[in-house]
Amino acid sequence: MTRYRRGEEREDLLVRIAEMYYEGGHTQDEIAQAVGLTRSAISRLLTEAHQKGIVEIRIRRPLRFDSVLEQVLVERYHLLGAHVLIWHKENRYEELRSRLGLAAAQVLADLIRPGMVIGVPWGKTVSAVIDALDVSEPVSVRVVQLVGVLGSGSHAYNAQALVERLARKLGGEGVYLYTPFIVDSETTARTLLNHQHIREAIAVGRQCDLVLLGIGTTDEQYSSLYQGGHITREELERLRQARAVGDVSGLHFDINGRTPEVDFHNRLVGIARDDLLRIPTRLGVAGGEAKVKPILGALRGGYVNRLVTDSRTAGQVLAMDGFS
């Protein structure tokens, strides 16, 4: 091994020592002897390599699942499958969403087959799933946008952006719905739905084999529609007064899964409730205290038939449903 040369660029030295230690498996004593420095100097340089971002350490916590809760959910709600991530942390919603995204990405990767049509609405949890998805080779699928576009401030989890990202990751083809998510009147919505390109995209959506769904809430603090400025406080309050607790793809339901009597749905541009419920695999992903009522409503209404959630949330859903 070549010894350290006076005048050697410091960052080059940091890289060389880091490679010897982390990739070459050499001890600090061996590196010190090889480069002509003291062991304490090597220790300080490795610390500096961390601080400068030359070396990054990632801890990959393995996903663990609760098979008992999974079986209870499958039997009670007649699901195709349930995937319950073991989770004991409180008030860590962002971290939970990331972990659920990773878990759901693994489920999604197992379900995808060549020739499939995959539907995508919008949402931060759906975005987390797509971020975590990793496939080893391209899959010839079509990814279709099921709902119109939210406001410009939410590009990262807009349906159009999600379709583009998922199609690119899978090496498939995207089918886009170039229209707003919600409009000012039923008349405007009907006019848009009669437009040829929108009609064609909706028709592809009806052919979906699988749909990836986040489960939204009408809880003001956690409602992406309200927090993102896509609906007004008055619209949210009308949904709450009609007993809506959650939604998938903007289609709201009460805790029993029934559709509330509001004009909100008449102003949506996207897949209809009946068409959504005919999709063979409806993979719902959600967790956290604010999603307990929405998940229960979605299960009772049949909006999802395969669920990815966490053990705390699953236990609360079952308790709310009278299971002990």
C-alpha positions as protocol buffer text, in pm:
chain_id: "A"
residue {
  index: 1
  type: MET
  ca { x: 0 y: 0 z: 0 }
}
residue {
  index: 2
  type: THR
  ca { x: 128 y: 351 z: -75 }
}
residue {
  index: 3
  type: ARG
  ca { x: 205 y: 570 z: 225 }
}
residue {
  index: 4
  type: TYR
  ca { x: 59 y: 914 z: 283 }
}
residue {
  index: 5
  type: ARG
  ca { x: 244 y: 1177 z: 82 }
}
residue {
  index: 6
  type: ARG
  ca { x: 295 y: 1528 z: 212 }
}
residue {
  index: 7
  type: GLY
  ca { x: 85 y: 1761 z: 5 }
}
residue {
  index: 8
  type: GLU
  ca { x: -176 y: 1496 z: -73 }
}
residue {
  index: 9
  type: GLU
  ca { x: -516 y: 1664 z: -103 }
}
residue {
  index: 10
  type: ARG
  ca { x: -698 y: 1626 z: 227 }
}
residue {
  index: 11
  type: GLU
  ca { x: -1026 y: 1509 z: 74 }
}
residue {
  index: 12
  type: ASP
  ca { x: -841 y: 1249 z: -134 }
}
residue {
  index: 13
  type: LEU
  ca { x: -680 y: 1128 z: 187 }
}
residue {
  index: 14
  type: LEU
  ca { x: -1018 y: 1111 z: 360 }
}
residue {
  index: 15
  type: VAL
  ca { x: -1164 y: 909 z: 72 }
}
residue {
  index: 16
  type: ARG
  ca { x: -863 y: 674 z: 65 }
}
residue {
  index: 17
  type: ILE
  ca { x: -877 y: 607 z: 440 }
}
residue {
  index: 18
  type: ALA
  ca { x: -1255 y: 561 z: 435 }
}
residue {
  index: 19
  type: GLU
  ca { x: -1232 y: 311 z: 148 }
}
residue {
  index: 20
  type: MET
  ca { x: -961 y: 115 z: 329 }
}
residue {
  index: 21
  type: TYR
  ca { x: -1164 y: 105 z: 652 }
}
residue {
  index: 22
  type: TYR
  ca { x: -1522 y: 53 z: 527 }
}
residue {
  index: 23
  type: GLU
  ca { x: -1469 y: -129 z: 197 }
}
residue {
  index: 24
  type: GLY
  ca { x: -1131 y: -294 z: 248 }
}
residue {
  index: 25
  type: GLY
  ca { x: -1202 y: -411 z: 602 }
}
residue {
  index: 26
  type: HIS
  ca { x: -866 y: -292 z: 739 }
}
residue {
  index: 27
  type: THR
  ca { x: -823 y: -196 z: 1103 }
}
residue {
  index: 28
  type: GLN
  ca { x: -729 y: 155 z: 1204 }
}
residue {
  index: 29
  type: ASP
  ca { x: -389 y: 26 z: 1316 }
}
residue {
  index: 30
  type: GLU
  ca { x: -329 y: -130 z: 972 }
}
residue {
  index: 31
  type: ILE
  ca { x: -433 y: 191 z: 795 }
}
residue {
  index: 32
  type: ALA
  ca { x: -210 y: 400 z: 1023 }
}
residue {
  index: 33
  type: GLN
  ca { x: 90 y: 181 z: 940 }
}
residue {
  index: 34
  type: ALA
  ca { x: 7 y: 186 z: 567 }
}
residue {
  index: 35
  type: VAL
  ca { x: -23 y: 564 z: 533 }
}
residue {
  index: 36
  type: GLY
  ca { x: 231 y: 666 z: 793 }
}
residue {
  index: 37
  type: LEU
  ca { x: 4 y: 834 z: 1044 }
}
residue {
  index: 38
  type: THR
  ca { x: -90 y: 756 z: 1403 }
}
residue {
  index: 39
  type: ARG
  ca { x: -396 y: 549 z: 1491 }
}
residue {
  index: 40
  type: SER
  ca { x: -554 y: 850 z: 1667 }
}
residue {
  index: 41
  type: ALA
  ca { x: -504 y: 1055 z: 1350 }
}
residue {
  index: 42
  type: ILE
  ca { x: -683 y: 787 z: 1148 }
}
residue {
  index: 43
  type: SER
  ca { x: -973 y: 791 z: 1396 }
}
residue {
  index: 44
  type: ARG
  ca { x: -1001 y: 1172 z: 1365 }
}
residue {
  index: 45
  type: LEU
  ca { x: -991 y: 1153 z: 984 }
}
residue {
  index: 46
  type: LEU
  ca { x: -1269 y: 892 z: 976 }
}
residue {
  index: 47
  type: THR
  ca { x: -1480 y: 1120 z: 1196 }
}
residue {
  index: 48
  type: GLU
  ca { x: -1406 y: 1409 z: 960 }
}
residue {
  index: 49
  type: ALA
  ca { x: -1510 y: 1194 z: 663 }
}
residue {
  index: 50
  type: HIS
  ca { x: -1848 y: 1145 z: 831 }
}
residue {
  index: 51
  type: GLN
  ca { x: -1888 y: 1514 z: 905 }
}
residue {
  index: 52
  type: LYS
  ca { x: -1809 y: 1613 z: 547 }
}
residue {
  index: 53
  type: GLY
  ca { x: -2054 y: 1361 z: 402 }
}
residue {
  index: 54
  type: ILE
  ca { x: -1782 y: 1155 z: 236 }
}
residue {
  index: 55
  type: VAL
  ca { x: -1906 y: 860 z: 439 }
}
residue {
  index: 56
  type: GLU
  ca { x: -2279 y: 805 z: 495 }
}
residue {
  index: 57
  type: ILE
  ca { x: -2416 y: 543 z: 730 }
}
residue {
  index: 58
  type: ARG
  ca { x: -2771 y: 419 z: 679 }
}
residue {
  index: 59
  type: ILE
  ca { x: -2943 y: 191 z: 924 }
}
residue {
  index: 60
  type: ARG
  ca { x: -3200 y: -27 z: 751 }
}
residue {
  index: 61
  type: ARG
  ca { x: -3447 y: -145 z: 1010 }
}
residue {
  index: 62
  type: PRO
  ca { x: -3614 y: -465 z: 882 }
}
residue {
  index: 63
  type: LEU
  ca { x: -3989 y: -455 z: 839 }
}
residue {
  index: 64
  type: ARG
  ca { x: -4175 y: -679 z: 1083 }
}
residue {
  index: 65
  type: PHE
  ca { x: -4542 y: -768 z: 1053 }
}
residue {
  index: 66
  type: ASP
  ca { x: -4815 y: -882 z: 1293 }
}
residue {
  index: 67
  type: SER
  ca { x: -4959 y: -1201 z: 1142 }
}
residue {
  index: 68
  type: VAL
  ca { x: -5235 y: -1228 z: 1405 }
}
residue {
  index: 69
  type: LEU
  ca { x: -5376 y: -883 z: 1327 }
}
residue {
  index: 70
  type: GLU
  ca { x: -5341 y: -954 z: 956 }
}
residue {
  index: 71
  type: GLN
  ca { x: -5551 y: -1267 z: 984 }
}
residue {
  index: 72
  type: VAL
  ca { x: -5819 y: -1090 z: 1191 }
}
residue {
  index: 73
  type: LEU
  ca { x: -5847 y: -810 z: 935 }
}
residue {
  index: 74
  type: VAL
  ca { x: -5868 y: -1051 z: 643 }
}
residue {
  index: 75
  type: GLU
  ca { x: -6142 y: -1257 z: 806 }
}
residue {
  index: 76
  type: ARG
  ca { x: -6345 y: -967 z: 948 }
}
residue {
  index: 77
  type: TYR
  ca { x: -6347 y: -754 z: 630 }
}
residue {
  index: 78
  type: HIS
  ca { x: -6315 y: -1031 z: 368 }
}
residue {
  index: 79
  type: LEU
  ca { x: -5989 y: -891 z: 233 }
}
residue {
  index: 80
  type: LEU
  ca { x: -5760 y: -1039 z: -29 }
}
residue {
  index: 81
  type: GLY
  ca { x: -5475 y: -962 z: 206 }
}
residue {
  index: 82
  type: ALA
  ca { x: -5362 y: -747 z: 500 }
}
residue {
  index: 83
  type: HIS
  ca { x: -5008 y: -633 z: 581 }
}
residue {
  index: 84
  type: VAL
  ca { x: -4976 y: -493 z: 934 }
}
residue {
  index: 85
  type: LEU
  ca { x: -4643 y: -330 z: 1011 }
}
residue {
  index: 86
  type: ILE
  ca { x: -4542 y: -366 z: 1377 }
}
residue {
  index: 87
  type: TRP
  ca { x: -4527 y: -10 z: 1511 }
}
residue {
  index: 88
  type: HIS
  ca { x: -4515 y: 123 z: 1868 }
}
residue {
  index: 89
  type: LYS
  ca { x: -4413 y: 486 z: 1826 }
}
residue {
  index: 90
  type: GLU
  ca { x: -4653 y: 772 z: 1904 }
}
residue {
  index: 91
  type: ASN
  ca { x: -4665 y: 1107 z: 1727 }
}
residue {
  index: 92
  type: ARG
  ca { x: -4421 y: 1004 z: 1452 }
}
residue {
  index: 93
  type: TYR
  ca { x: -4658 y: 1034 z: 1157 }
}
residue {
  index: 94
  type: GLU
  ca { x: -4402 y: 1128 z: 891 }
}
residue {
  index: 95
  type: GLU
  ca { x: -4177 y: 840 z: 990 }
}
residue {
  index: 96
  type: LEU
  ca { x: -4475 y: 602 z: 995 }
}
residue {
  index: 97
  type: ARG
  ca { x: -4582 y: 712 z: 647 }
}
residue {
  index: 98
  type: SER
  ca { x: -4233 y: 646 z: 515 }
}
residue {
  index: 99
  type: ARG
  ca { x: -4230 y: 296 z: 668 }
}
residue {
  index: 100
  type: LEU
  ca { x: -4577 y: 219 z: 535 }
}
residue {
  index: 101
  type: GLY
  ca { x: -4461 y: 339 z: 194 }
}
residue {
  index: 102
  type: LEU
  ca { x: -4174 y: 92 z: 208 }
}
residue {
  index: 103
  type: ALA
  ca { x: -4402 y: -192 z: 319 }
}
residue {
  index: 104
  type: ALA
  ca { x: -4662 y: -115 z: 53 }
}
residue {
  index: 105
  type: ALA
  ca { x: -4392 y: -87 z: -215 }
}
residue {
  index: 106
  type: GLN
  ca { x: -4289 y: -445 z: -141 }
}
residue {
  index: 107
  type: VAL
  ca { x: -4652 y: -560 z: -162 }
}
residue {
  index: 108
  type: LEU
  ca { x: -4703 y: -369 z: -487 }
}
residue {
  index: 109
  type: ALA
  ca { x: -4387 y: -515 z: -642 }
}
residue {
  index: 110
  type: ASP
  ca { x: -4516 y: -865 z: -566 }
}
residue {
  index: 111
  type: LEU
  ca { x: -4856 y: -792 z: -723 }
}
residue {
  index: 112
  type: ILE
  ca { x: -4742 y: -630 z: -1048 }
}
residue {
  index: 113
  type: ARG
  ca { x: -4750 y: -845 z: -1361 }
}
residue {
  index: 114
  type: PRO
  ca { x: -4673 y: -762 z: -1728 }
}
residue {
  index: 115
  type: GLY
  ca { x: -4976 y: -636 z: -1918 }
}
residue {
  index: 116
  type: MET
  ca { x: -5147 y: -491 z: -1612 }
}
residue {
  index: 117
  type: VAL
  ca { x: -5330 y: -159 z: -1599 }
}
residue {
  index: 118
  type: ILE
  ca { x: -5248 y: 16 z: -1271 }
}
residue {
  index: 119
  type: GLY
  ca { x: -5454 y: 308 z: -1143 }
}
residue {
  index: 120
  type: VAL
  ca { x: -5313 y: 596 z: -939 }
}
residue {
  index: 121
  type: PRO
  ca { x: -5503 y: 885 z: -779 }
}
residue {
  index: 122
  type: TRP
  ca { x: -5303 y: 1134 z: -571 }
}
residue {
  index: 123
  type: GLY
  ca { x: -5170 y: 1167 z: -218 }
}
residue {
  index: 124
  type: LYS
  ca { x: -4860 y: 1186 z: 0 }
}
residue {
  index: 125
  type: THR
  ca { x: -4884 y: 822 z: 107 }
}
residue {
  index: 126
  type: VAL
  ca { x: -4914 y: 706 z: -254 }
}
residue {
  index: 127
  type: SER
  ca { x: -4609 y: 920 z: -327 }
}
residue {
  index: 128
  type: ALA
  ca { x: -4420 y: 748 z: -41 }
}
residue {
  index: 129
  type: VAL
  ca { x: -4502 y: 406 z: -191 }
}
residue {
  index: 130
  type: ILE
  ca { x: -4376 y: 507 z: -535 }
}
residue {
  index: 131
  type: ASP
  ca { x: -4061 y: 658 z: -382 }
}
residue {
  index: 132
  type: ALA
  ca { x: -3985 y: 326 z: -209 }
}
residue {
  index: 133
  type: LEU
  ca { x: -4069 y: 101 z: -504 }
}
residue {
  index: 134
  type: ASP
  ca { x: -3774 y: -89 z: -648 }
}
residue {
  index: 135
  type: VAL
  ca { x: -3804 y: -331 z: -939 }
}
residue {
  index: 136
  type: SER
  ca { x: -3517 y: -527 z: -1087 }
}
residue {
  index: 137
  type: GLU
  ca { x: -3626 y: -504 z: -1451 }
}
residue {
  index: 138
  type: PRO
  ca { x: -3883 y: -316 z: -1663 }
}
residue {
  index: 139
  type: VAL
  ca { x: -4245 y: -433 z: -1658 }
}
residue {
  index: 140
  type: SER
  ca { x: -4474 y: -365 z: -1953 }
}
residue {
  index: 141
  type: VAL
  ca { x: -4771 y: -204 z: -1777 }
}
residue {
  index: 142
  type: ARG
  ca { x: -4997 y: 95 z: -1827 }
}
residue {
  index: 143
  type: VAL
  ca { x: -5025 y: 342 z: -1540 }
}
residue {
  index: 144
  type: VAL
  ca { x: -5341 y: 550 z: -1558 }
}
residue {
  index: 145
  type: GLN
  ca { x: -5433 y: 871 z: -1378 }
}
residue {
  index: 146
  type: LEU
  ca { x: -5770 y: 818 z: -1206 }
}
residue {
  index: 147
  type: VAL
  ca { x: -5846 y: 1174 z: -1093 }
}
residue {
  index: 148
  type: GLY
  ca { x: -5778 y: 1523 z: -1217 }
}
residue {
  index: 149
  type: VAL
  ca { x: -5492 y: 1746 z: -1111 }
}
residue {
  index: 150
  type: LEU
  ca { x: -5474 y: 1927 z: -778 }
}
residue {
  index: 151
  type: GLY
  ca { x: -5341 y: 2282 z: -747 }
}
residue {
  index: 152
  type: SER
  ca { x: -4992 y: 2369 z: -862 }
}
residue {
  index: 153
  type: GLY
  ca { x: -4855 y: 2379 z: -507 }
}
residue {
  index: 154
  type: SER
  ca { x: -4879 y: 2000 z: -465 }
}
residue {
  index: 155
  type: HIS
  ca { x: -4685 y: 1876 z: -765 }
}
residue {
  index: 156
  type: ALA
  ca { x: -4494 y: 1604 z: -578 }
}
residue {
  index: 157
  type: TYR
  ca { x: -4809 y: 1411 z: -490 }
}
residue {
  index: 158
  type: ASN
  ca { x: -5034 y: 1520 z: -777 }
}
residue {
  index: 159
  type: ALA
  ca { x: -5189 y: 1237 z: -978 }
}
residue {
  index: 160
  type: GLN
  ca { x: -5013 y: 1343 z: -1298 }
}
residue {
  index: 161
  type: ALA
  ca { x: -4669 y: 1353 z: -1135 }
}
residue {
  index: 162
  type: LEU
  ca { x: -4730 y: 1019 z: -959 }
}
residue {
  index: 163
  type: VAL
  ca { x: -4832 y: 848 z: -1283 }
}
residue {
  index: 164
  type: GLU
  ca { x: -4520 y: 981 z: -1453 }
}
residue {
  index: 165
  type: ARG
  ca { x: -4291 y: 862 z: -1171 }
}
residue {
  index: 166
  type: LEU
  ca { x: -4448 y: 518 z: -1139 }
}
residue {
  index: 167
  type: ALA
  ca { x: -4449 y: 461 z: -1515 }
}
residue {
  index: 168
  type: ARG
  ca { x: -4083 y: 564 z: -1533 }
}
residue {
  index: 169
  type: LYS
  ca { x: -3985 y: 334 z: -1245 }
}
residue {
  index: 170
  type: LEU
  ca { x: -4164 y: 37 z: -1398 }
}
residue {
  index: 171
  type: GLY
  ca { x: -4062 y: 114 z: -1754 }
}
residue {
  index: 172
  type: GLY
  ca { x: -4430 y: 130 z: -1853 }
}
residue {
  index: 173
  type: GLU
  ca { x: -4663 y: 373 z: -2027 }
}
residue {
  index: 174
  type: GLY
  ca { x: -4851 y: 658 z: -1859 }
}
residue {
  index: 175
  type: VAL
  ca { x: -5211 y: 753 z: -1940 }
}
residue {
  index: 176
  type: TYR
  ca { x: -5296 y: 1105 z: -1826 }
}
residue {
  index: 177
  type: LEU
  ca { x: -5611 y: 1293 z: -1731 }
}
residue {
  index: 178
  type: TYR
  ca { x: -5559 y: 1658 z: -1825 }
}
residue {
  index: 179
  type: THR
  ca { x: -5826 y: 1822 z: -1613 }
}
residue {
  index: 180
  type: PRO
  ca { x: -5870 y: 1974 z: -1265 }
}
residue {
  index: 181
  type: PHE
  ca { x: -5958 y: 1741 z: -978 }
}
residue {
  index: 182
  type: ILE
  ca { x: -6265 y: 1945 z: -876 }
}
residue {
  index: 183
  type: VAL
  ca { x: -6452 y: 2220 z: -1060 }
}
residue {
  index: 184
  type: ASP
  ca { x: -6706 y: 2484 z: -965 }
}
residue {
  index: 185
  type: SER
  ca { x: -7024 y: 2309 z: -1081 }
}
residue {
  index: 186
  type: GLU
  ca { x: -7174 y: 1977 z: -1188 }
}
residue {
  index: 187
  type: THR
  ca { x: -7234 y: 2123 z: -1534 }
}
residue {
  index: 188
  type: THR
  ca { x: -6864 y: 2200 z: -1579 }
}
residue {
  index: 189
  type: ALA
  ca { x: -6771 y: 1852 z: -1458 }
}
residue {
  index: 190
  type: ARG
  ca { x: -7008 y: 1687 z: -1703 }
}
residue {
  index: 191
  type: THR
  ca { x: -6874 y: 1898 z: -1989 }
}
residue {
  index: 192
  type: LEU
  ca { x: -6518 y: 1792 z: -1910 }
}
residue {
  index: 193
  type: LEU
  ca { x: -6613 y: 1426 z: -1873 }
}
residue {
  index: 194
  type: ASN
  ca { x: -6765 y: 1437 z: -2221 }
}
residue {
  index: 195
  type: HIS
  ca { x: -6440 y: 1563 z: -2373 }
}
residue {
  index: 196
  type: GLN
  ca { x: -6288 y: 1294 z: -2597 }
}
residue {
  index: 197
  type: HIS
  ca { x: -5941 y: 1276 z: -2436 }
}
residue {
  index: 198
  type: ILE
  ca { x: -6085 y: 1273 z: -2084 }
}
residue {
  index: 199
  type: ARG
  ca { x: -6342 y: 1012 z: -2183 }
}
residue {
  index: 200
  type: GLU
  ca { x: -6064 y: 792 z: -2323 }
}
residue {
  index: 201
  type: ALA
  ca { x: -5853 y: 821 z: -2007 }
}
residue {
  index: 202
  type: ILE
  ca { x: -6153 y: 739 z: -1787 }
}
residue {
  index: 203
  type: ALA
  ca { x: -6222 y: 436 z: -2006 }
}
residue {
  index: 204
  type: VAL
  ca { x: -5866 y: 309 z: -1947 }
}
residue {
  index: 205
  type: GLY
  ca { x: -5920 y: 364 z: -1574 }
}
residue {
  index: 206
  type: ARG
  ca { x: -6218 y: 127 z: -1586 }
}
residue {
  index: 207
  type: GLN
  ca { x: -5984 y: -143 z: -1719 }
}
residue {
  index: 208
  type: CYS
  ca { x: -5754 y: -130 z: -1415 }
}
residue {
  index: 209
  type: ASP
  ca { x: -5638 y: -457 z: -1266 }
}
residue {
  index: 210
  type: LEU
  ca { x: -5497 y: -284 z: -959 }
}
residue {
  index: 211
  type: VAL
  ca { x: -5531 y: 56 z: -797 }
}
residue {
  index: 212
  type: LEU
  ca { x: -5297 y: 208 z: -537 }
}
residue {
  index: 213
  type: LEU
  ca { x: -5497 y: 414 z: -288 }
}
residue {
  index: 214
  type: GLY
  ca { x: -5419 y: 646 z: -3 }
}
residue {
  index: 215
  type: ILE
  ca { x: -5702 y: 688 z: 246 }
}
residue {
  index: 216
  type: GLY
  ca { x: -5778 y: 1050 z: 324 }
}
residue {
  index: 217
  type: THR
  ca { x: -5945 y: 1205 z: 628 }
}
residue {
  index: 218
  type: THR
  ca { x: -6180 y: 1494 z: 698 }
}
residue {
  index: 219
  type: ASP
  ca { x: -5981 y: 1570 z: 1013 }
}
residue {
  index: 220
  type: GLU
  ca { x: -5886 y: 1933 z: 952 }
}
residue {
  index: 221
  type: GLN
  ca { x: -5530 y: 1887 z: 1077 }
}
residue {
  index: 222
  type: TYR
  ca { x: -5453 y: 1593 z: 848 }
}
residue {
  index: 223
  type: SER
  ca { x: -5676 y: 1652 z: 545 }
}
residue {
  index: 224
  type: SER
  ca { x: -5445 y: 1693 z: 244 }
}
residue {
  index: 225
  type: LEU
  ca { x: -5731 y: 1843 z: 44 }
}
residue {
  index: 226
  type: TYR
  ca { x: -5789 y: 2114 z: 302 }
}
residue {
  index: 227
  type: GLN
  ca { x: -5430 y: 2167 z: 415 }
}
residue {
  index: 228
  type: GLY
  ca { x: -5320 y: 2196 z: 53 }
}
residue {
  index: 229
  type: GLY
  ca { x: -5585 y: 2459 z: -20 }
}
residue {
  index: 230
  type: HIS
  ca { x: -5769 y: 2240 z: -270 }
}
residue {
  index: 231
  type: ILE
  ca { x: -6100 y: 2272 z: -88 }
}
residue {
  index: 232
  type: THR
  ca { x: -6222 y: 2552 z: 137 }
}
residue {
  index: 233
  type: ARG
  ca { x: -6296 y: 2528 z: 506 }
}
residue {
  index: 234
  type: GLU
  ca { x: -6665 y: 2563 z: 416 }
}
residue {
  index: 235
  type: GLU
  ca { x: -6646 y: 2265 z: 178 }
}
residue {
  index: 236
  type: LEU
  ca { x: -6467 y: 2057 z: 439 }
}
residue {
  index: 237
  type: GLU
  ca { x: -6727 y: 2152 z: 700 }
}
residue {
  index: 238
  type: ARG
  ca { x: -7013 y: 2052 z: 468 }
}
residue {
  index: 239
  type: LEU
  ca { x: -6849 y: 1711 z: 424 }
}
residue {
  index: 240
  type: ARG
  ca { x: -6809 y: 1677 z: 800 }
}
residue {
  index: 241
  type: GLN
  ca { x: -7171 y: 1782 z: 861 }
}
residue {
  index: 242
  type: ALA
  ca { x: -7275 y: 1508 z: 618 }
}
residue {
  index: 243
  type: ARG
  ca { x: -7080 y: 1267 z: 845 }
}
residue {
  index: 244
  type: ALA
  ca { x: -6798 y: 1204 z: 598 }
}
residue {
  index: 245
  type: VAL
  ca { x: -6492 y: 1069 z: 779 }
}
residue {
  index: 246
  type: GLY
  ca { x: -6260 y: 994 z: 487 }
}
residue {
  index: 247
  type: ASP
  ca { x: -6210 y: 943 z: 116 }
}
residue {
  index: 248
  type: VAL
  ca { x: -6026 y: 753 z: -153 }
}
residue {
  index: 249
  type: SER
  ca { x: -5965 y: 934 z: -481 }
}
residue {
  index: 250
  type: GLY
  ca { x: -6181 y: 1220 z: -349 }
}
residue {
  index: 251
  type: LEU
  ca { x: -6482 y: 987 z: -309 }
}
residue {
  index: 252
  type: HIS
  ca { x: -6597 y: 1047 z: 48 }
}
residue {
  index: 253
  type: PHE
  ca { x: -6773 y: 805 z: 280 }
}
residue {
  index: 254
  type: ASP
  ca { x: -6902 y: 792 z: 636 }
}
residue {
  index: 255
  type: ILE
  ca { x: -6781 y: 551 z: 903 }
}
residue {
  index: 256
  type: ASN
  ca { x: -7011 y: 282 z: 764 }
}
residue {
  index: 257
  type: GLY
  ca { x: -6875 y: 323 z: 412 }
}
residue {
  index: 258
  type: ARG
  ca { x: -7185 y: 498 z: 280 }
}
residue {
  index: 259
  type: THR
  ca { x: -7169 y: 794 z: 42 }
}
residue {
  index: 260
  type: PRO
  ca { x: -7284 y: 1120 z: 207 }
}
residue {
  index: 261
  type: GLU
  ca { x: -7542 y: 1336 z: 32 }
}
residue {
  index: 262
  type: VAL
  ca { x: -7326 y: 1628 z: -84 }
}
residue {
  index: 263
  type: ASP
  ca { x: -7278 y: 1800 z: -418 }
}
residue {
  index: 264
  type: PHE
  ca { x: -6901 y: 1762 z: -378 }
}
residue {
  index: 265
  type: HIS
  ca { x: -6894 y: 1435 z: -572 }
}
residue {
  index: 266
  type: ASN
  ca { x: -7088 y: 1586 z: -862 }
}
residue {
  index: 267
  type: ARG
  ca { x: -6806 y: 1836 z: -917 }
}
residue {
  index: 268
  type: LEU
  ca { x: -6525 y: 1579 z: -928 }
}
residue {
  index: 269
  type: VAL
  ca { x: -6353 y: 1484 z: -1251 }
}
residue {
  index: 270
  type: GLY
  ca { x: -6224 y: 1131 z: -1229 }
}
residue {
  index: 271
  type: ILE
  ca { x: -6321 y: 770 z: -1185 }
}
residue {
  index: 272
  type: ALA
  ca { x: -6674 y: 705 z: -1054 }
}
residue {
  index: 273
  type: ARG
  ca { x: -6735 y: 516 z: -730 }
}
residue {
  index: 274
  type: ASP
  ca { x: -6893 y: 212 z: -898 }
}
residue {
  index: 275
  type: ASP
  ca { x: -6607 y: 187 z: -1148 }
}
residue {
  index: 276
  type: LEU
  ca { x: -6350 y: 208 z: -866 }
}
residue {
  index: 277
  type: LEU
  ca { x: -6522 y: -69 z: -670 }
}
residue {
  index: 278
  type: ARG
  ca { x: -6509 y: -297 z: -975 }
}
residue {
  index: 279
  type: ILE
  ca { x: -6127 y: -287 z: -990 }
}
residue {
  index: 280
  type: PRO
  ca { x: -6013 y: -636 z: -883 }
}
residue {
  index: 281
  type: THR
  ca { x: -5729 y: -531 z: -648 }
}
residue {
  index: 282
  type: ARG
  ca { x: -5773 y: -212 z: -445 }
}
residue {
  index: 283
  type: LEU
  ca { x: -5458 y: -168 z: -238 }
}
residue {
  index: 284
  type: GLY
  ca { x: -5514 y: 85 z: 42 }
}
residue {
  index: 285
  type: VAL
  ca { x: -5226 y: 229 z: 244 }
}
residue {
  index: 286
  type: ALA
  ca { x: -5280 y: 435 z: 559 }
}
residue {
  index: 287
  type: GLY
  ca { x: -5187 y: 461 z: 925 }
}
residue {
  index: 288
  type: GLY
  ca { x: -5194 y: 690 z: 1225 }
}
residue {
  index: 289
  type: GLU
  ca { x: -5463 y: 796 z: 1471 }
}
residue {
  index: 290
  type: ALA
  ca { x: -5628 y: 1040 z: 1229 }
}
residue {
  index: 291
  type: LYS
  ca { x: -5679 y: 755 z: 980 }
}
residue {
  index: 292
  type: VAL
  ca { x: -5861 y: 513 z: 1215 }
}
residue {
  index: 293
  type: LYS
  ca { x: -6215 y: 622 z: 1122 }
}
residue {
  index: 294
  type: PRO
  ca { x: -6131 y: 662 z: 751 }
}
residue {
  index: 295
  type: ILE
  ca { x: -5980 y: 312 z: 737 }
}
residue {
  index: 296
  type: LEU
  ca { x: -6285 y: 163 z: 909 }
}
residue {
  index: 297
  type: GLY
  ca { x: -6517 y: 341 z: 667 }
}
residue {
  index: 298
  type: ALA
  ca { x: -6308 y: 233 z: 368 }
}
residue {
  index: 299
  type: LEU
  ca { x: -6314 y: -130 z: 487 }
}
residue {
  index: 300
  type: ARG
  ca { x: -6686 y: -132 z: 555 }
}
residue {
  index: 301
  type: GLY
  ca { x: -6758 y: 29 z: 219 }
}
residue {
  index: 302
  type: GLY
  ca { x: -6533 y: -209 z: 28 }
}
residue {
  index: 303
  type: TYR
  ca { x: -6316 y: 73 z: -106 }
}
residue {
  index: 304
  type: VAL
  ca { x: -6005 y: -133 z: -32 }
}
residue {
  index: 305
  type: ASN
  ca { x: -5973 y: -510 z: -44 }
}
residue {
  index: 306
  type: ARG
  ca { x: -5604 y: -528 z: 41 }
}
residue {
  index: 307
  type: LEU
  ca { x: -5472 y: -313 z: 326 }
}
residue {
  index: 308
  type: VAL
  ca { x: -5129 y: -194 z: 439 }
}
residue {
  index: 309
  type: THR
  ca { x: -5134 y: -34 z: 783 }
}
residue {
  index: 310
  type: ASP
  ca { x: -4957 y: -50 z: 1119 }
}
residue {
  index: 311
  type: SER
  ca { x: -5028 y: -246 z: 1435 }
}
residue {
  index: 312
  type: ARG
  ca { x: -5135 y: 53 z: 1648 }
}
residue {
  index: 313
  type: THR
  ca { x: -5381 y: 171 z: 1386 }
}
residue {
  index: 314
  type: ALA
  ca { x: -5511 y: -179 z: 1311 }
}
residue {
  index: 315
  type: GLY
  ca { x: -5579 y: -237 z: 1682 }
}
residue {
  index: 316
  type: GLN
  ca { x: -5768 y: 94 z: 1707 }
}
residue {
  index: 317
  type: VAL
  ca { x: -5974 y: 16 z: 1396 }
}
residue {
  index: 318
  type: LEU
  ca { x: -6077 y: -322 z: 1534 }
}
residue {
  index: 319
  type: ALA
  ca { x: -6155 y: -173 z: 1877 }
}
residue {
  index: 320
  type: MET
  ca { x: -6374 y: 93 z: 1718 }
}
residue {
  index: 321
  type: ASP
  ca { x: -6555 y: -183 z: 1531 }
}
residue {
  index: 322
  type: GLY
  ca { x: -6629 y: -364 z: 1855 }
}
residue {
  index: 323
  type: PHE
  ca { x: -6368 y: -637 z: 1821 }
}
residue {
  index: 324
  type: SER
  ca { x: -6208 y: -749 z: 2144 }
}
